[in-house]
């Protein structure tokens, strides 16, 4: 699998007759029967097969095995057996696997880029965002895990007499349910800290993008992960997903808010923890002192990367009235110039939606908004001439609350534009949603931008960037507020959530009870004086 120089379909946003260069590679050139066999050999399955197709053209990609609930139970049993030896492996050796994986990913990225494009339909540059994110996560946790998991001493209840130590123990077997939109980053990227912490993982990737996740597993095993530590099951979410939740010691889920609630209920019923990254209706604020050209270019990335099919994508755009006309002229021109493409190569600005269902949602939101009075500034149409699920990047003006696109997550290449005169008004409108995943602020005054960012109800806020700056800062936590989820990935919490904290306290010399001839009243007086003294010396 190599990067060709010029293959596949690329068309500008206004053309209806794209040229298809001779010699373009197709799905059959990349996803061979031998590759499918090698990748799916690890899947725990007794349930038949299902067919996956590429959204770029509709061509068949692979026949994939399907797992049953009984297969899921068997996968957990095998994972538990393998996890004990993995947990006993020194943390530095576990971390070294991640660092070797980092190098393998960068060296063999063309292989996974092909798979990501074929399974998701996204442009190659957007697929490379996943390579970057996985490499960053592997490097971060490969270096940080030993320190994060090291036993930590704490001041005991009585200094010198009580020694308290915090230990971090793996939870056991993590059940991971990964989505289709970022099949590399949201499969192995989320699993890496779980492995570093000493857990095993049973993962259910989306069937549409299973080959990418299975490629990641194969490469991580090549880097040194014991095969039994990462089990994979495939199948319909309503069948296989609940079985994963029913056996897991901890659940990691990325997907819709509706399904996330079901996962949370299942985990709560078993008293196991879960982390959930769910939906968003993310806002971008362009303040009156913003650099208009940079903001327009940033809005294209923020709104249309991966055809808008990412949880942190911008779907609401608030622009100060004083520069709205200039901004929209530049933003619209850039959007209209975007090139749609099916090539397994760099060059296209945007790829396909994932499915007919996703295309239907995008089309319905746009058509309903237009029927109720919104204006299309750019795009607005499906593009079957490019591929079965392509839709033009679309800018809507004049969107009002009765329209579905105003409040519902579109999860596609559609953004609604709103004007504001007062920053307090902009903050209020940006926060007027049950979601709270990501936001963006554009200004030439960094201090002002950061201050305004702190007022937005979102787990991540980017100043002068759409989403990548916060998401790529792996030492800092990333996640949602409100209906956008629970818990965080990245940062220390992104690893420690996969552990149980254990406190071991060692009491020395005397007990926490009357001793050395003290009666109960005398002991109480001694402890009272001691507590006052500890406060006076500011002991925490």
C-alpha positions as CSV (number, residue, x, y, z in Angstrom):
1,X,0.0,0.0,0.0
2,X,1.7,3.1,-1.2
3,X,0.8,6.7,-1.8
4,X,0.0,7.3,-5.5
5,X,0.7,10.7,-7.1
6,X,-2.6,11.1,-9.0
7,X,-5.5,8.6,-8.7
8,X,-9.2,8.7,-8.2
9,X,-11.8,11.4,-8.5
10,X,-11.2,15.0,-7.5
11,X,-13.7,17.8,-8.4
12,X,-14.2,21.4,-7.3
13,X,-17.4,22.3,-5.5
14,X,-19.2,23.6,-8.6
15,X,-18.4,20.9,-11.1
16,X,-20.9,18.1,-12.0
17,X,-18.6,16.2,-14.3
18,X,-15.4,15.2,-12.5
19,X,-12.7,13.5,-14.4
20,X,-11.5,10.0,-13.3
21,X,-7.8,9.6,-14.2
22,X,-6.8,6.3,-15.7
23,X,-5.2,3.7,-13.5
24,X,-7.0,4.8,-10.3
25,X,-6.7,2.3,-7.5
26,X,-9.9,0.8,-6.1
27,X,-11.0,-1.1,-3.1
28,X,-10.0,-4.5,-4.6
29,X,-6.4,-3.2,-5.1
30,X,-6.0,-2.5,-1.4
31,X,-8.3,-4.8,0.6
32,X,-7.3,-8.2,-0.8
33,X,-8.7,-11.5,0.5
34,X,-5.4,-12.3,2.0
35,X,-5.3,-9.0,4.0
36,X,-8.9,-9.6,5.2
37,X,-8.0,-13.1,6.3
38,X,-5.0,-11.9,8.2
39,X,-6.8,-9.1,10.0
40,X,-10.0,-10.9,10.9
41,X,-8.3,-14.1,12.1
42,X,-8.4,-12.7,15.7
43,X,-12.1,-11.9,15.7
44,X,-14.1,-14.1,18.2
45,X,-17.0,-15.2,16.0
46,X,-19.4,-18.0,15.5
47,X,-22.2,-15.9,14.0
48,X,-21.8,-15.9,10.3
49,X,-20.6,-12.9,8.2
50,X,-21.7,-9.5,7.0
51,X,-20.6,-7.4,4.0
52,X,-18.8,-4.0,4.3
53,X,-18.6,-1.5,1.5
54,X,-16.6,1.6,0.9
55,X,-18.7,4.8,1.0
56,X,-16.4,6.3,-1.7
57,X,-17.9,4.2,-4.5
58,X,-20.2,1.6,-2.9
59,X,-17.9,-1.3,-3.9
60,X,-17.6,-4.3,-1.6
61,X,-14.7,-4.1,0.8
62,X,-14.9,-7.4,2.8
63,X,-16.9,-10.2,4.2
64,X,-16.5,-9.8,8.0
65,X,-17.2,-12.3,10.7
66,X,-20.1,-11.6,13.1
67,X,-19.9,-12.3,16.9
68,X,-22.7,-13.5,19.1
69,X,-23.3,-12.6,22.8
70,X,-21.8,-16.0,23.6
71,X,-18.7,-15.0,21.6
72,X,-18.4,-11.8,23.7
73,X,-18.5,-13.9,26.9
74,X,-15.7,-16.1,25.5
75,X,-13.6,-13.1,24.5
76,X,-13.8,-11.7,28.0
77,X,-12.8,-15.0,29.5
78,X,-9.7,-15.1,27.3
79,X,-8.9,-11.5,28.0
80,X,-9.1,-12.1,31.8
81,X,-6.7,-15.0,31.6
82,X,-4.2,-12.9,29.5
83,X,-4.7,-9.8,31.7
84,X,-3.2,-11.3,34.8
85,X,0.2,-11.8,33.2
86,X,0.1,-8.5,31.5
87,X,-0.7,-6.7,34.8
88,X,2.3,-8.4,36.3
89,X,4.6,-7.0,33.6
90,X,6.6,-4.0,34.8
91,X,5.0,-0.8,33.7
92,X,8.1,0.4,31.9
93,X,7.9,-2.7,29.7
94,X,4.3,-2.1,29.0
95,X,5.1,1.5,28.1
96,X,7.8,0.4,25.8
97,X,5.3,-1.4,23.7
98,X,3.5,1.9,23.1
99,X,6.7,3.6,22.0
100,X,7.5,0.9,19.6
101,X,4.0,1.1,18.2
102,X,4.5,4.9,17.7
103,X,7.4,4.2,15.4
104,X,5.6,1.5,13.5
105,X,2.6,3.7,12.9
106,X,4.6,6.5,11.4
107,X,6.7,4.1,9.3
108,X,3.7,2.2,7.9
109,X,1.1,5.0,7.8
110,X,0.3,4.6,4.1
111,X,-1.3,1.2,4.9
112,X,-3.7,2.5,7.5
113,X,-4.4,5.7,5.5
114,X,-5.7,3.6,2.7
115,X,-7.9,1.6,5.0
116,X,-9.3,4.7,6.8
117,X,-10.2,6.3,3.5
118,X,-11.8,3.2,2.1
119,X,-13.9,2.5,5.2
120,X,-14.9,6.1,6.1
121,X,-14.7,7.9,2.8
122,X,-12.7,10.8,4.3
123,X,-10.0,12.8,2.5
124,X,-6.5,11.6,3.0
125,X,-5.4,14.7,4.9
126,X,-8.2,14.2,7.4
127,X,-7.2,10.5,7.7
128,X,-3.7,11.7,8.6
129,X,-5.2,13.6,11.5
130,X,-5.9,10.1,13.0
131,X,-2.3,9.0,12.4
132,X,-1.1,12.2,14.2
133,X,-3.5,11.7,17.1
134,X,-2.5,8.0,17.6
135,X,1.2,8.8,17.5
136,X,0.7,11.6,20.0
137,X,-1.2,9.4,22.4
138,X,1.3,6.6,22.1
139,X,4.2,8.9,22.7
140,X,2.5,10.6,25.7
141,X,1.4,7.5,27.6
142,X,4.6,5.7,26.6
143,X,6.6,8.3,28.4
144,X,4.1,9.3,31.1
145,X,2.6,6.0,32.3
146,X,5.5,5.0,34.6
147,X,5.2,8.2,36.6
148,X,1.4,8.3,36.6
149,X,1.3,4.7,38.0
150,X,4.1,5.0,40.4
151,X,3.1,4.5,44.1
152,X,2.6,7.9,45.7
153,X,3.2,8.7,49.4
154,X,0.8,10.9,51.3
155,X,0.8,12.5,54.7
156,X,-1.1,10.2,57.1
157,X,-3.5,11.1,59.7
158,X,-0.7,11.5,62.2
159,X,2.6,12.7,60.7
160,X,5.5,10.3,61.3
161,X,3.2,7.8,62.9
162,X,1.0,7.1,59.9
163,X,2.4,6.3,56.4
164,X,-0.2,6.4,53.6
165,X,0.6,5.1,50.1
166,X,-1.6,5.4,47.0
167,X,-1.4,2.5,44.6
168,X,-3.0,2.2,41.1
169,X,-4.3,-1.2,40.2
170,X,-5.7,-2.0,36.7
171,X,-9.5,-2.5,36.6
172,X,-9.2,-5.8,34.8
173,X,-10.8,-6.0,31.3
174,X,-12.1,-2.9,29.7
175,X,-15.0,-3.1,27.4
176,X,-14.5,-0.6,24.5
177,X,-17.2,0.4,22.0
178,X,-15.6,2.4,19.2
179,X,-17.4,4.5,16.5
180,X,-17.0,4.6,12.7
181,X,-16.0,8.2,12.3
182,X,-12.4,8.1,13.6
183,X,-11.7,4.3,13.5
184,X,-8.0,4.5,14.1
185,X,-7.8,7.2,16.8
186,X,-11.0,6.2,18.6
187,X,-10.1,2.5,18.7
188,X,-6.4,2.1,19.5
189,X,-6.0,5.7,20.6
190,X,-8.4,5.1,23.5
191,X,-7.0,1.6,24.2
192,X,-3.4,2.6,24.6
193,X,-3.7,4.1,28.1
194,X,-5.8,1.1,29.2
195,X,-3.0,-1.3,28.1
196,X,-0.4,0.9,29.7
197,X,-2.3,0.7,33.0
198,X,-2.2,-3.1,32.9
199,X,-5.7,-3.9,31.6
200,X,-6.9,-6.1,28.8
201,X,-9.4,-4.8,26.3
202,X,-12.4,-6.4,24.6
203,X,-13.3,-4.0,21.8
204,X,-16.3,-3.8,19.5
205,X,-15.4,-1.5,16.6
206,X,-18.1,-0.4,14.2
207,X,-18.4,-3.1,11.6
208,X,-18.2,-0.4,8.8
209,X,-14.7,0.5,9.9
210,X,-13.5,-2.8,11.5
211,X,-10.5,-3.3,9.2
212,X,-8.8,-0.2,10.4
213,X,-9.2,-1.2,14.0
214,X,-8.0,-4.7,13.3
215,X,-5.0,-3.3,11.4
216,X,-4.2,-1.3,14.6
217,X,-4.4,-4.4,16.7
218,X,-2.1,-6.4,14.4
219,X,0.5,-3.6,14.5
220,X,0.3,-3.3,18.3
221,X,0.8,-7.0,18.7
222,X,3.8,-6.6,16.4
223,X,5.1,-4.0,18.8
224,X,4.9,-6.5,21.7
225,X,1.4,-6.5,23.1
226,X,0.4,-10.1,24.0
227,X,-2.3,-11.2,21.5
228,X,-4.8,-12.3,24.2
229,X,-4.7,-8.9,25.9
230,X,-6.7,-7.3,23.0
231,X,-9.8,-9.3,22.0
232,X,-12.1,-8.1,19.2
233,X,-15.8,-8.8,18.6
234,X,-17.9,-7.6,15.7
235,X,-21.6,-7.2,15.1
236,X,-24.7,-5.0,15.3
237,X,-24.5,-2.5,18.1
238,X,-27.8,-3.4,19.7
239,X,-26.8,-7.1,19.9
240,X,-23.1,-7.1,20.7
241,X,-22.8,-3.7,22.5
242,X,-25.0,-4.7,25.6
243,X,-23.0,-8.0,25.9
244,X,-19.8,-6.0,26.1
245,X,-21.2,-3.8,28.8
246,X,-22.5,-6.8,30.6
247,X,-19.1,-8.3,31.1
248,X,-16.7,-5.3,31.3
249,X,-14.9,-4.1,34.5
250,X,-15.0,-0.6,32.9
251,X,-16.7,0.7,29.8
252,X,-15.2,3.2,27.3
253,X,-17.8,4.4,24.8
254,X,-17.8,7.0,22.0
255,X,-20.9,7.6,20.0
256,X,-24.4,9.2,20.2
257,X,-25.9,10.7,23.3
258,X,-28.9,8.4,23.0
259,X,-26.8,5.2,23.0
260,X,-24.5,6.7,25.6
261,X,-27.4,6.9,28.1
262,X,-28.1,3.2,27.5
263,X,-24.4,2.4,28.1
264,X,-24.4,4.4,31.3
265,X,-27.5,2.7,32.6
266,X,-26.0,-0.7,31.9
267,X,-22.7,0.1,33.6
268,X,-24.5,1.7,36.6
269,X,-26.7,-1.4,37.0
270,X,-23.4,-3.4,37.5
271,X,-21.7,-0.7,39.5
272,X,-18.8,-0.4,37.1
273,X,-17.4,2.9,35.8
274,X,-17.7,4.3,32.3
275,X,-16.4,7.1,30.2
276,X,-18.6,8.5,27.5
277,X,-17.8,10.9,24.7
278,X,-21.1,11.8,23.1
279,X,-22.6,14.4,20.7
280,X,-22.0,18.1,20.2
281,X,-23.5,21.2,18.6
282,X,-20.3,23.1,18.8
283,X,-20.0,26.9,18.4
284,X,-17.3,29.1,16.9
285,X,-17.2,32.8,17.9
286,X,-15.5,35.3,15.7
287,X,-15.0,38.5,17.8
288,X,-14.8,42.0,16.3
289,X,-11.0,42.2,16.5
290,X,-10.4,38.8,14.8
291,X,-8.1,38.4,11.8
292,X,-10.9,37.8,9.2
293,X,-8.8,35.9,6.7
294,X,-7.3,33.5,9.3
295,X,-10.8,33.0,10.9
296,X,-12.3,32.2,7.5
297,X,-9.6,29.6,6.7
298,X,-9.9,28.2,10.3
299,X,-13.7,27.9,9.9
300,X,-13.2,25.7,6.8
301,X,-11.1,23.3,8.8
302,X,-13.3,23.5,11.8
303,X,-16.6,22.9,9.9
304,X,-15.7,20.5,7.1
305,X,-12.8,18.3,8.2
306,X,-13.9,14.6,7.8
307,X,-17.0,16.0,6.1
308,X,-18.1,17.4,9.5
309,X,-18.4,13.8,10.9
310,X,-16.5,14.4,14.1
311,X,-17.9,15.1,17.5
312,X,-15.8,18.3,17.9
313,X,-16.7,19.8,14.5
314,X,-18.2,23.3,14.4
315,X,-21.9,23.4,13.5
316,X,-22.8,26.9,14.8
317,X,-20.8,30.0,13.7
318,X,-21.4,33.3,15.6
319,X,-19.8,36.3,13.9
320,X,-19.6,39.9,15.1
321,X,-21.9,42.1,13.0
322,X,-19.1,44.6,12.2
323,X,-17.1,42.1,10.2
324,X,-19.8,39.5,9.2
325,X,-20.0,40.6,5.6
326,X,-16.3,40.5,5.1
327,X,-15.9,37.2,6.9
328,X,-18.8,35.5,5.0
329,X,-17.4,36.7,1.7
330,X,-14.1,35.0,2.4
331,X,-15.5,31.9,4.1
332,X,-18.0,31.4,1.3
333,X,-15.4,31.7,-1.4
334,X,-13.1,29.2,0.3
335,X,-16.0,26.8,0.8
336,X,-17.1,27.0,-2.8
337,X,-13.5,26.3,-3.9
338,X,-13.2,23.1,-1.9
339,X,-12.4,20.0,-4.0
340,X,-14.4,16.8,-3.4
341,X,-12.5,13.6,-4.0
342,X,-12.4,9.8,-3.9
343,X,-8.7,9.4,-4.5
344,X,-6.5,7.3,-2.2
345,X,-4.0,10.2,-2.3
346,X,-3.6,13.7,-1.0
347,X,-5.2,16.5,-2.9
348,X,-9.0,16.4,-2.1
349,X,-10.3,19.0,0.5
350,X,-13.2,16.8,1.6
351,X,-14.4,13.3,1.2
352,X,-17.7,11.4,1.5
353,X,-20.3,10.9,4.2
354,X,-20.3,7.4,5.7
355,X,-23.7,6.1,4.6
356,X,-27.0,6.7,3.1
357,X,-28.4,7.3,6.5
358,X,-25.9,10.1,7.2
359,X,-26.6,11.6,3.8
360,X,-30.3,11.6,4.5
361,X,-29.9,13.4,7.8
362,X,-27.7,16.1,6.2
363,X,-30.0,16.5,3.2
364,X,-33.1,16.7,5.5
365,X,-31.5,19.4,7.7
366,X,-30.6,21.5,4.7
367,X,-33.8,21.2,2.8
368,X,-36.0,21.8,5.8
369,X,-34.0,24.9,6.7
370,X,-34.3,26.3,3.2
371,X,-38.1,25.5,3.1
372,X,-38.5,27.5,6.3
373,X,-36.6,30.5,5.0
374,X,-32.8,29.9,5.4
375,X,-30.5,30.9,2.6
376,X,-27.8,28.7,1.2
377,X,-24.5,30.7,0.9
378,X,-22.5,27.8,-0.4
379,X,-23.1,24.1,-1.3
380,X,-26.5,22.7,-0.4
381,X,-26.6,19.7,-2.6
382,X,-25.8,16.0,-2.6
383,X,-23.2,15.0,-5.1
384,X,-24.0,11.6,-6.5
385,X,-21.8,12.4,-9.5
386,X,-18.8,12.1,-7.2
387,X,-19.9,9.2,-5.1
388,X,-23.0,7.7,-3.6
389,X,-22.9,9.6,-0.3
390,X,-21.1,12.8,-1.1
391,X,-22.6,16.2,-0.1
392,X,-21.2,19.6,-0.8
393,X,-19.9,21.6,2.1
394,X,-22.8,23.9,3.0
395,X,-23.2,27.3,4.7
396,X,-26.7,28.3,5.8
397,X,-27.7,31.9,6.8
398,X,-31.0,32.9,8.4
399,X,-31.4,29.8,10.5
400,X,-34.0,30.1,13.2
401,X,-34.8,27.9,16.2
402,X,-37.8,26.0,14.7
403,X,-35.4,24.5,12.1
404,X,-33.9,21.1,13.1
405,X,-30.4,22.2,12.0
406,X,-30.5,25.0,14.6
407,X,-30.4,22.6,17.6
408,X,-30.0,19.0,16.4
409,X,-26.5,17.6,15.8
410,X,-26.2,17.3,12.0
411,X,-22.9,15.4,12.0
412,X,-22.1,16.5,8.4
413,X,-20.6,19.3,6.3
414,X,-23.2,21.9,7.3
415,X,-22.7,25.1,9.4
416,X,-25.3,27.7,10.3
417,X,-24.2,31.4,10.6
418,X,-25.5,33.9,13.2
419,X,-24.6,37.5,13.8
420,X,-24.1,39.2,17.2
421,X,-23.4,42.7,18.5
422,X,-22.5,42.0,22.1
423,X,-20.0,39.3,23.4
424,X,-22.3,38.5,26.4
425,X,-25.0,37.8,23.9
426,X,-22.7,35.5,21.9
427,X,-21.7,33.6,25.0
428,X,-25.3,33.2,26.0
429,X,-26.3,31.9,22.6
430,X,-23.3,29.6,22.4
431,X,-24.2,28.1,25.7
432,X,-27.9,27.7,24.9
433,X,-27.6,23.9,24.1
434,X,-27.6,20.8,26.3
435,X,-24.3,19.8,24.7
436,X,-20.9,21.0,25.9
437,X,-18.1,19.3,24.0
438,X,-16.0,21.8,22.0
439,X,-15.9,25.5,21.1
440,X,-13.7,27.9,19.3
441,X,-12.9,31.6,19.8
442,X,-11.1,33.9,17.2
443,X,-9.5,37.1,18.3
444,X,-6.2,38.9,18.0
445,X,-6.1,39.4,21.7
446,X,-5.1,36.1,23.2
447,X,-5.8,37.1,26.8
448,X,-9.3,38.3,25.9
449,X,-9.9,35.1,24.0
450,X,-8.8,32.9,26.9
451,X,-11.0,34.9,29.3
452,X,-14.0,34.5,27.0
453,X,-13.2,30.8,26.5
454,X,-13.5,30.2,30.3
455,X,-17.1,31.4,30.1
456,X,-18.1,28.8,27.5
457,X,-19.8,25.6,28.7
458,X,-17.5,23.2,26.8
459,X,-15.0,20.6,27.8
460,X,-12.5,22.0,25.3
461,X,-12.2,25.5,23.9
462,X,-9.7,26.5,21.2
463,X,-8.5,30.1,20.7
464,X,-7.7,30.8,17.0
465,X,-8.1,27.1,16.1
466,X,-11.2,25.0,15.6
467,X,-10.6,21.8,17.5
468,X,-7.1,20.4,16.8
469,X,-5.1,22.5,19.4
470,X,-7.1,21.2,22.4
471,X,-7.5,17.7,21.1
472,X,-3.9,17.3,20.2
473,X,-2.6,18.5,23.6
474,X,-2.5,15.0,25.0
475,X,-1.2,16.1,28.4
476,X,-4.4,18.0,29.0
477,X,-7.8,16.3,29.5
478,X,-10.4,16.2,26.7
479,X,-14.1,15.5,27.1
480,X,-17.6,16.9,27.3
481,X,-20.0,18.6,29.7
482,X,-23.8,18.1,29.8
483,X,-25.2,15.8,27.2
484,X,-21.7,15.5,25.6
485,X,-20.6,12.9,28.0
486,X,-18.8,11.8,31.2
487,X,-15.1,11.4,31.9
488,X,-12.1,12.5,29.9
489,X,-9.6,11.0,27.5
490,X,-6.0,12.3,27.4
491,X,-4.1,13.8,30.4
492,X,-3.6,11.9,33.6
493,X,-7.3,11.1,33.8
494,X,-7.2,9.5,30.4
495,X,-5.0,6.8,32.0
496,X,-6.0,6.8,35.6
497,X,-9.7,6.2,34.8
498,X,-8.6,2.7,33.8
499,X,-7.3,2.1,37.3
500,X,-8.6,1.5,40.8
501,X,-7.0,3.7,43.5
502,X,-6.0,1.7,46.5
503,X,-4.7,3.3,49.8
504,X,-2.4,1.3,52.0
505,X,-1.9,3.0,55.4
506,X,0.7,1.8,57.8
507,X,0.3,2.8,61.4
508,X,3.5,2.8,63.6
509,X,4.4,3.1,67.3
510,X,0.9,3.8,68.6
511,X,-2.6,3.0,67.5
512,X,-5.3,5.6,66.7
513,X,-6.9,4.8,70.1
514,X,-6.1,5.4,73.8
515,X,-2.7,4.1,74.6
516,X,0.3,4.6,77.0
517,X,-2.1,4.7,80.0
518,X,-4.4,7.4,78.6
519,X,-8.1,7.0,79.3
520,X,-10.7,7.9,76.8
521,X,-11.1,11.5,78.0
522,X,-7.4,12.1,78.1
523,X,-7.0,10.6,74.6
524,X,-9.7,12.9,73.3
525,X,-8.0,16.0,74.8
526,X,-4.6,15.0,73.3
527,X,-6.2,14.5,69.8
528,X,-8.0,17.8,70.1
529,X,-4.8,19.7,70.8
530,X,-3.1,17.8,68.0
531,X,-5.8,18.7,65.5
532,X,-5.5,22.3,66.4
533,X,-1.8,22.2,66.0
534,X,-1.9,20.6,62.6
535,X,-4.3,23.3,61.4
536,X,-2.0,26.0,62.8
537,X,1.0,24.7,60.9
538,X,-1.1,24.4,57.8
539,X,-0.7,20.7,57.4
540,X,-3.1,19.5,54.7
